[in-house]
Amino acid sequence: QVQLLESGGGLVQAGGSLRLSCLASGSIFRINAMAWFRQAPGEHRELVASLTGGGSTNYGDSVKGRFLIHRAGTKNTVYLQMNNLSPEDTAVYYCNADVSVDSNDDQGKDFWGQGTQVTVSS
């Protein structure tokens, strides 16, 4: 049906930058919203940033002013630009999309990517 493929994770030094991308593919009628979540070992999964179809954005408190969610280039692709990274940002980052697969799917359903590891060293 719908697949989300993340890329761009890796190892970066503290203070550095990294850009994650997420490509949604498959049977997509409408993408209602896309978001990034992250989960560090032993921690709960938290919202990093979200982007609605209307262009509204929302950021977690810990990343405000440092991260930016946006769409550019390839259709159905969302990016997460991460700046001024710190070791506290180390986590597996997951792409999430609320997708309507056909015209009768008014509210959509959540789809998740497999995650991409981001490791920030000090």
C-alpha positions in Angstrom: 0.0 0.0 0.0 1.9 3.0 1.3 5.6 3.0 2.1 7.7 5.6 3.8 11.5 5.6 3.1 13.8 7.7 5.3 17.3 8.6 4.4 20.0 11.0 5.6 20.8 9.7 9.0 24.3 9.1 10.2 27.0 10.3 12.5 27.6 14.0 13.0 29.7 16.1 15.4 28.0 18.3 17.9 27.1 21.7 16.4 26.8 20.2 13.0 23.9 19.8 10.7 22.1 16.9 9.0 19.1 16.7 6.7 16.7 13.8 6.8 14.3 13.0 4.0 11.2 10.9 3.8 9.7 9.7 0.5 6.1 8.5 0.6 5.1 6.1 -2.2 2.4 3.6 -3.1 -1.4 4.0 -3.3 -1.7 7.5 -2.1 -4.8 9.5 -2.8 -4.0 12.3 -0.4 -1.4 13.0 2.2 -3.1 14.8 5.0 0.0 15.4 7.2 3.6 14.3 7.6 5.7 14.4 10.6 9.0 13.3 12.2 9.2 11.5 15.5 12.3 10.3 17.3 13.0 7.8 20.0 16.2 7.5 22.0 17.1 4.3 23.8 15.0 3.9 26.9 12.9 6.9 26.1 9.5 7.4 24.7 8.8 8.4 21.2 8.4 12.1 20.8 7.2 14.4 18.2 9.9 16.4 16.5 8.1 18.3 13.8 4.9 18.0 11.8 3.6 19.6 8.6 0.0 19.6 7.6 -1.4 19.8 4.1 -2.3 23.4 4.7 1.3 24.3 5.5 1.0 24.6 9.2 4.1 23.4 11.2 4.5 22.3 14.7 7.8 21.6 16.5 8.8 19.9 19.7 10.0 22.3 22.3 13.5 20.8 22.4 14.1 21.5 18.7 12.4 24.8 18.1 14.8 27.2 16.4 17.1 24.5 15.4 15.1 22.1 13.2 13.0 22.9 10.2 10.4 20.7 8.5 9.7 21.5 4.9 8.8 20.0 1.5 10.8 20.5 -1.6 11.9 18.7 -4.7 10.4 15.2 -5.2 6.6 15.1 -4.6 5.5 13.5 -1.4 8.8 14.1 0.2 9.3 15.8 3.5 12.6 17.0 4.8 13.9 17.6 8.3 16.8 20.1 8.4 18.6 19.7 11.7 21.0 22.4 12.8 23.2 22.9 15.8 22.9 19.3 16.8 23.8 18.0 20.2 24.3 14.6 21.7 20.8 14.9 23.1 19.4 14.7 19.6 20.8 11.2 19.2 17.9 8.9 18.4 16.2 6.9 15.7 14.1 9.3 13.7 10.9 8.0 12.2 8.8 9.5 9.4 5.1 9.5 9.8 2.4 10.2 7.3 -1.4 10.4 7.6 -2.6 9.1 4.3 -5.9 8.7 2.6 -5.6 5.8 0.1 -8.8 6.7 -1.8 -11.5 9.3 -2.0 -13.6 7.5 0.5 -10.9 7.6 3.2 -11.8 11.0 4.7 -9.6 10.8 7.9 -6.7 8.7 6.6 -4.5 6.4 8.6 -1.0 6.5 9.9 2.0 5.0 8.1 5.5 4.8 9.5 8.9 4.4 8.1 11.5 2.0 9.5 13.5 4.8 11.0 17.0 6.2 10.4 19.7 6.5 13.1 21.1 9.9 14.0 24.1 9.9 16.2 25.6 13.1 17.5 29.0 12.9 19.1 30.5 15.5 21.4 
